[in-house]
C-alpha cells in the first residue's frame, strides 16, 4: 500500500461575492511510496501549492480524497486535524515561517512541546538533528540573528524532529541564494536516504533534479511524470528541462487556440 | 496634479478605516476633554461661584497635564498608524513618487485627521461645557447669569495647541520618510526585534519604590502626615509601577523561561514567550493604564464618599438654626437685642424654642504630654482646633445635666484621636522662645456629645476639633488668659446668640430675610442660618463631586482607548505569528485559548495592580478625607468597593470589545 494516495482530487474556488468559479485542481491522482522523494513542478498558478495545502490538511478539497497511511483525511475531525498535522507531517516553507519571539532551539522544540514531550527527551532528539544540519552553534540565537540559509535549515530541523511520516516542502529554495540552495538540497537528499519520505513543490529544475520522481502539473492537471532511475543529478536535470520545454510548448499552443 | 494628492490622502483614510476611525475618535475625545478642562479653568461663571477660584487653579494644572497626556498618547497612535502603512508608502515610492510627494500626501492626511477631529471635538466640547455650566449653577443654587455667548479664547488656544501637535507628528513622519529608503519600507515588518533582557536592578528599584510608597501611605499616622506626604507617596508608587511593569515583568518571565520543567509545557511555552514580547512592547502602556485606573478609583471614590457624608457632616457643623453675632455690650443691651430677635420672630410667626446668649474661646493649639500649648499665630503643622466653654453653657444648650468636679475638664473630640489623663494650659510667644507658666492640671473627662452650637465648617489642616468644658465660670475666666494669647481668639470681643426653632424651612427663610434686611434695627454684626450654610457647603461639595466624576470619566476614556490601541497594534503583529503556529500544528482552539490567556493577563494586570494600589492608598486617602470634612472609614470602604466593581465592569466590557477586534484581526489571515 502507498504511503500517500491522492484520488480524483478537485478544488474549485468561488470568488468572495459568488459568481466566478476558479478551478485550481481537477482530477488529480498521485501516489507516494514510503521513502520516496517526490517533486511537483509547475509554474505559478498551476495549482501545485493548492495541492500541497490540501495534502497538508490546511485546505479542504471540493471533491476526491487524500489517504495518508491508509487513513482518509476527510474522516479526521477538525479538532484532531491539528494534532494529526503536528504528529505525522513536517513542513518546510519558502518563507521559513520561524517565530521571531522564540530562540532557534525553541522554534525546533515547538511541535514537540505541543506534543507534550519532556524536555530531556527533546534535548536528546535535537542533538543529532542539529549536528546533521550544522546548526548546533546557532541553537541559542534568535531567527533575526541568522541568515536565510540557516533559517531554512532550522525549519528543516523543526519539520523532521517529530519523525513525521511525510515532510511537505513548499518552494524550500525559493528565498535562498545558490550556495544555500545547494546545501539545503544536499541535506534533503541525505534525510531522504535515511528513509524520510519527502514531497516537495518547486519550480526550480535544480531542486527537482535532486528528487527521485518529478510530477508536472499545469492548469490543475497532472500532465506527466518522470522517474530518475539511475541517472545522475545533471542527467536528470536535462530530462526535467526537456519535459518542461515540451510542456511549455504545449502551453503556447493552448494559448494560440 | 494637486487633486491627485488629495485623492491619495482621502483614499488612504478610507482604506485604512480600521486604524483611522479609532485614531480620529480618540483624537476627538482628547480635544473635547482638553477643551472642557480649559474652559472650566477660565470660565467666568465657574470662577464666580463659591470655591471657584481654587477650583480653577486646579484646572489650570489639569490642562497642562491633559495636554501632556494628549501629546504622548496621540503621538504613539500616530506612529502606530504610520507603521502600519509603511508598505503602502513603499509602494508609492516604487511607483515613482518622490519623497517630497509622499510627504505632501502625508501632510494632507494629517490635515484631514486634524480637521476631522478638531471640528467635532470643539463642537462637542462647547456643548458639554455649556451643560456643565448649567449643572454647576444648578448645584450651587446660583441665579444663572447663564448665556449662550461663546468664549473664543479657549477654543482658539485649544485648536492651536492640537494643530501644533499634528504639525509635530507630521514632522516626525517626515524625518522617518527621509531616513527610510524604498527597500527598507517594503521590509519594515521583517525587521527582527531584540530579545527582552532581564534588568534586576530596575526590577528591585521598582520593588523598593513601590514598597516605600505603600509604607508611607499605610503608616501615615495623622492627617497632617497624610497630607504632606501624599504627593511624595504618589510619585514613589508611579515610579515603582513603571519599573515593575517594564523591568519586573520581564525579569520574572525570563526566570520562568529558565525553568525547563515549567517552560516546556504546552500551555506555558507559547504564553511565556508571547508575554515576554507583549510586556516588552506594552509595559509602559500597561503602567500608564494602571496609574490612570488608580487615579480614577481614588478620585471617584473620594468625591463620592465626601458627597455622600457631607450632609451628616454639615449637620454636625451647624447645629443651631440661627447664630447671631454681636459686638460685646452690656447685659442690658444684650437683653434688649434678644427681645428684638423674639419680636422679629413673632412678626414672622415663627416659634422660638431656645434663645441663649453664649461665648466660647476658639484657639489653635498643640496638645502634647498633657499640656495644651496655645499658639500666637495661625496653624502650621500638627495642631488641633479647640473650643472652650463653661459647663453651665454646655448644659444649657445641650439640655443636659452633666456635672464636673472642681479640677476636672470635660472634653469631646471630633475627627481626632481621643485623649486621656491630665491637661494643663501654657502659651508661647510669637518667637517661640518664651513660654508662660503652666496652669494647674485638670483631669480629663470624656463627654457624651459635642456642645450644641455652631462652630462653622472646619475644613482646616488640623488633627482634630476638641471641645473643652470648664467646670465653672471661675475656671473658664482663669483659662481666658491663655486663650487671649492666640490670634484666633476673638470671641472675647463678641457675644453670640443661638436661636433654635421648630418652624419649617420656609418660615426660617423668611425670618432670616427679615433680620438680614433690617440688620441695623436688630444691631448685630452678622447672622448665620443653618439652612443657608447647609446649602452652601453641600453646594461646594456637589461641585467637587460633579467635577470629580467628570475627570474620572475623562481618565477612564483615555484608559480604555489606550488599551484598545495597544491590543490593536499587538493584533497586527500577532497575525503572522499565529498563522505560522497553525501551520506547525496548533489547532484554532488552542490558538484562541493562548490568545485569550495572554489578553486576559494584559487586561487584568493593570486592573489588579490598580486595585492593590487603591487599597494601599486607602489609609492615607481616608485620613485626608477626614481633613476635608471627615467620614467613617467603613463608608469610604463601601464606596471604594462599589467604584472598583463598576470600574471593573466597564473595563470588562471594553475588554470584550477589544478582544473581538483583536480576534477578528488575528483570524483574518486564515492561511
Interface residues (C-beta under 8 A of the other chain):
Chain A: X53 X56 X58 X59 X78 X79 X81 X82 X83 X85 X86 X87 X89 X91 X93 X97 X98 X99 X100 X101 X102 X103 X106 X109 X110 X111 X113 X114 X116 X117 X118 X119 X122 X142 X143 X144 X145 X158
Chain B: X191 X192 X193 X195 X260 X261 X263 X264 X265 X266 X269 X273 X274 X276 X277 X577 X580 X581 X582 X583 X584 X585 X586 X587 X588 X589 X590 X671
